[in-house]
């Protein structure tokens, strides 16, 4: 099977599957390059209200396919740091996705896989999953944006532990440090992700989009979001549904870049 990014859309949820089973779902140069365009298309799909990123089979992603990246660089005469640029662009595109994102992690989530998981809004893991940020094993300088994102999740001390050592940690430690949000028993991950994404798609996209911007550090759009709230009808609908004891029917939808 050729390495690829598979995707489906069902019940408001886009599921993107990292598929390279022969190399534990390592990301090839082509997969890194394809991810931003795929995310842009899904962001523009009004049927999509949340996105799940996962890996085929029993592994999330064991990192970057180093041989693929090296071959591409040699073929195209690219500088040595060009492959890292591909990964950063893909990671940034995932972080900027305007709707809630969730990484569903089984098995190894290492190197580039860790970058992708950290770029999601939330991370659910199955017992037995392993996490590692491994540039120190290759003499690679981890990108500043990726480092800041990792620090924002786990704090400076744990980020340094992961980056300095390249050691793997288990799902329970990842939960304690904030790297993951929930750890599920074996066999329960898919059920929990489906259950939680049903919750996400039922909520106000207006609230989610504004909260995502604010949580990610943007602080210059208070007036914009106040205006969106006034014109959306979501607040009136939410209050009415609460008083009438019914499920709200929220109608605001974001554009491809968020609000």
C-alpha positions as CSV (number, residue, x, y, z in Angstrom):
1,X,0.0,0.0,0.0
2,X,1.3,3.4,-0.9
3,X,1.9,5.9,1.9
4,X,-1.1,8.3,2.0
5,X,-3.4,10.5,4.0
6,X,-6.9,8.9,3.8
7,X,-9.9,10.9,4.9
8,X,-13.7,10.6,5.3
9,X,-16.4,12.9,6.4
10,X,-19.4,11.6,8.3
11,X,-21.9,13.2,10.7
12,X,-20.0,16.5,10.8
13,X,-16.7,14.9,11.6
14,X,-13.7,14.7,9.2
15,X,-11.4,11.9,10.0
16,X,-7.8,12.0,8.6
17,X,-5.9,8.8,8.7
18,X,-2.1,8.7,8.5
19,X,-1.4,5.5,6.5
20,X,2.0,4.1,5.9
21,X,1.8,0.7,7.7
22,X,5.1,-0.6,6.4
23,X,6.9,2.1,8.4
24,X,4.6,2.5,11.4
25,X,2.8,5.4,9.7
26,X,5.9,7.5,9.3
27,X,5.1,10.7,7.4
28,X,6.8,10.8,3.9
29,X,7.7,14.0,2.2
30,X,4.7,13.7,0.0
31,X,2.4,13.2,3.0
32,X,3.8,16.3,4.8
33,X,3.4,18.3,1.6
34,X,-0.2,17.1,1.0
35,X,-1.5,17.8,4.5
36,X,-2.0,21.6,4.3
37,X,-4.0,21.4,1.1
38,X,-6.2,18.6,2.5
39,X,-6.8,20.6,5.7
40,X,-7.7,23.7,3.6
41,X,-10.3,21.7,1.7
42,X,-11.8,20.3,4.8
43,X,-11.9,23.7,6.5
44,X,-13.9,25.0,3.6
45,X,-16.5,22.2,3.9
46,X,-19.5,23.5,5.8
47,X,-20.4,20.0,6.7
48,X,-17.3,19.6,8.7
49,X,-17.6,20.7,12.3
50,X,-14.7,18.8,13.9
51,X,-11.6,16.9,12.7
52,X,-10.0,13.7,14.1
53,X,-6.4,12.8,13.2
54,X,-5.4,9.2,13.7
55,X,-3.2,6.5,12.4
56,X,-4.0,3.4,10.4
57,X,-3.9,0.2,12.5
58,X,-2.3,0.1,15.9
59,X,0.1,3.1,15.5
60,X,-0.5,6.8,15.4
61,X,2.7,8.0,13.7
62,X,6.3,6.9,14.4
63,X,7.7,10.2,13.0
64,X,9.0,11.4,9.7
65,X,10.1,8.9,7.0
66,X,13.8,10.1,7.0
67,X,14.7,8.1,3.9
68,X,11.8,9.7,2.0
69,X,12.7,13.2,3.1
70,X,16.4,12.7,2.3
71,X,15.6,11.3,-1.2
72,X,13.4,14.3,-2.0
73,X,16.0,16.7,-0.8
74,X,18.7,15.0,-2.9
75,X,16.5,14.8,-6.0
76,X,15.3,18.4,-5.8
77,X,18.6,19.9,-4.7
78,X,17.0,21.3,-1.6
79,X,18.9,22.6,1.5
80,X,19.3,20.2,4.4
81,X,16.6,22.0,6.5
82,X,14.0,21.9,3.7
83,X,12.3,18.7,5.0
84,X,11.8,20.3,8.4
85,X,10.1,23.2,6.6
86,X,7.6,20.7,5.1
87,X,6.8,19.4,8.6
88,X,6.4,22.9,10.1
89,X,4.1,24.0,7.4
90,X,1.9,20.9,7.9
91,X,2.0,21.3,11.7
92,X,1.1,25.0,11.4
93,X,-1.8,24.3,9.0
94,X,-3.2,21.7,11.5
95,X,-2.9,24.2,14.4
96,X,-4.7,26.9,12.4
97,X,-7.6,24.6,11.4
98,X,-10.6,26.7,12.3
99,X,-12.7,24.0,13.9
100,X,-11.9,21.7,16.9
101,X,-9.3,19.0,16.2
102,X,-8.6,15.9,18.2
103,X,-5.7,13.4,17.9
104,X,-6.7,9.8,18.6
105,X,-3.5,8.0,19.5
106,X,-2.7,4.3,19.6
107,X,0.8,2.9,19.8
108,X,3.7,5.1,18.9
109,X,3.3,8.9,18.7
110,X,6.9,9.9,18.2
111,X,8.9,12.7,16.5
112,X,6.8,14.1,13.7
113,X,3.9,12.2,15.1
114,X,4.3,14.1,18.3
115,X,4.4,17.4,16.4
116,X,1.1,16.6,14.7
117,X,-0.6,15.5,17.9
118,X,0.6,18.6,19.7
119,X,-0.8,20.8,17.0
120,X,-4.3,19.4,17.6
121,X,-6.6,21.0,20.1
122,X,-7.1,17.8,22.1
123,X,-5.4,14.4,22.4
124,X,-7.1,11.1,23.5
125,X,-4.8,8.1,23.9
126,X,-5.3,4.4,24.3
127,X,-3.5,2.6,27.1
128,X,-0.1,1.4,25.9
129,X,0.5,4.5,23.7
130,X,4.1,5.9,23.8
131,X,5.1,9.5,23.2
132,X,8.4,11.0,22.4
133,X,10.0,14.1,20.9
134,X,13.2,12.8,19.4
135,X,15.3,15.4,17.5
136,X,18.2,15.0,19.9
137,X,18.7,11.5,18.5
138,X,19.3,12.9,15.1
139,X,21.1,16.2,15.9
140,X,18.1,18.2,14.6
141,X,17.2,21.6,16.0
142,X,13.5,21.4,16.9
143,X,11.6,24.3,15.4
144,X,10.9,27.3,17.6
145,X,7.1,27.2,16.9
146,X,7.0,23.5,17.7
147,X,8.9,24.0,20.9
148,X,6.6,26.8,22.0
149,X,3.6,24.7,21.3
150,X,5.0,21.8,23.3
151,X,5.9,24.1,26.2
152,X,2.4,25.5,26.2
153,X,1.0,22.0,26.7
154,X,3.4,20.4,29.2
155,X,5.4,23.3,30.7
156,X,9.1,24.0,30.4
157,X,10.4,21.2,32.6
158,X,8.7,18.4,30.8
159,X,9.3,19.9,27.4
160,X,13.1,20.0,28.2
161,X,12.9,16.4,29.5
162,X,11.4,15.2,26.2
163,X,13.6,17.4,24.0
164,X,16.9,16.9,25.8
165,X,16.6,13.1,26.2
166,X,14.4,11.9,23.3
167,X,13.1,9.3,25.7
168,X,9.6,7.9,25.3
169,X,7.0,8.3,28.0
170,X,3.8,6.2,28.5
171,X,0.2,7.4,28.2
172,X,-0.2,7.7,32.0
173,X,2.7,10.1,32.3
174,X,1.6,12.0,29.2
175,X,-1.8,12.4,31.0
176,X,-0.2,13.7,34.2
177,X,1.9,16.2,32.3
178,X,-0.9,17.5,30.1
179,X,0.3,16.1,26.8
180,X,-2.9,14.1,26.5
181,X,-6.4,14.9,27.8
182,X,-7.8,11.4,28.3
183,X,-6.4,7.8,28.4
184,X,-8.8,5.1,27.5
185,X,-8.7,1.3,28.1
186,X,-7.7,-0.8,25.1
187,X,-10.6,-1.2,22.7
188,X,-12.4,1.9,24.0
189,X,-10.7,4.7,22.1
190,X,-12.9,4.7,19.0
191,X,-16.1,4.6,21.0
192,X,-15.0,7.5,23.2
193,X,-13.8,9.6,20.3
194,X,-17.1,9.1,18.5
195,X,-19.0,10.0,21.7
196,X,-17.0,13.1,22.3
197,X,-17.1,14.3,18.7
198,X,-20.8,14.0,18.8
199,X,-20.7,16.5,21.7
200,X,-18.4,18.8,19.7
201,X,-20.6,18.9,16.6
202,X,-23.7,19.7,18.7
203,X,-22.2,22.8,20.3
204,X,-21.9,26.4,19.0
205,X,-19.2,26.8,16.4
206,X,-19.2,30.5,17.3
207,X,-18.2,29.7,20.8
208,X,-15.6,27.2,19.7
209,X,-14.0,29.4,17.1
210,X,-13.6,32.4,19.4
211,X,-12.4,30.2,22.2
212,X,-9.8,28.6,20.0
213,X,-8.4,31.9,18.9
214,X,-8.3,33.2,22.5
215,X,-6.8,30.0,23.9
216,X,-4.1,30.1,21.2
217,X,-3.1,33.6,22.4
218,X,-4.8,36.0,20.0
219,X,-6.0,39.0,21.9
220,X,-6.9,41.6,19.2
221,X,-10.3,40.4,18.1
222,X,-12.6,40.9,21.1
223,X,-14.7,43.4,19.1
224,X,-14.8,41.1,16.1
225,X,-16.2,38.2,18.1
226,X,-18.7,40.4,20.0
227,X,-20.0,41.6,16.6
228,X,-20.2,38.0,15.4
229,X,-22.1,37.0,18.5
230,X,-24.6,39.8,18.1
231,X,-25.3,38.9,14.5
232,X,-25.2,35.2,14.7
233,X,-28.4,34.3,16.5
234,X,-26.5,31.5,18.4
235,X,-26.8,33.3,21.8
236,X,-30.6,33.8,21.5
237,X,-31.0,30.2,20.2
238,X,-28.9,28.8,23.1
239,X,-30.8,30.7,25.7
240,X,-34.2,29.8,24.2
241,X,-33.3,26.2,23.9
242,X,-32.2,26.1,27.6
243,X,-35.4,27.7,28.8
244,X,-37.5,25.4,26.6
245,X,-35.5,22.4,27.6
246,X,-34.7,21.3,24.0
247,X,-31.5,20.8,22.0
248,X,-30.3,24.0,20.5
249,X,-30.0,24.5,16.7
250,X,-26.9,26.6,16.3
251,X,-26.5,28.1,12.8
252,X,-23.3,30.2,12.8
253,X,-20.5,28.7,10.7
254,X,-16.9,29.8,10.3
255,X,-15.1,30.6,7.0
256,X,-12.0,28.7,6.0
257,X,-9.8,30.9,8.1
258,X,-12.0,30.9,11.2
259,X,-14.3,33.9,11.8
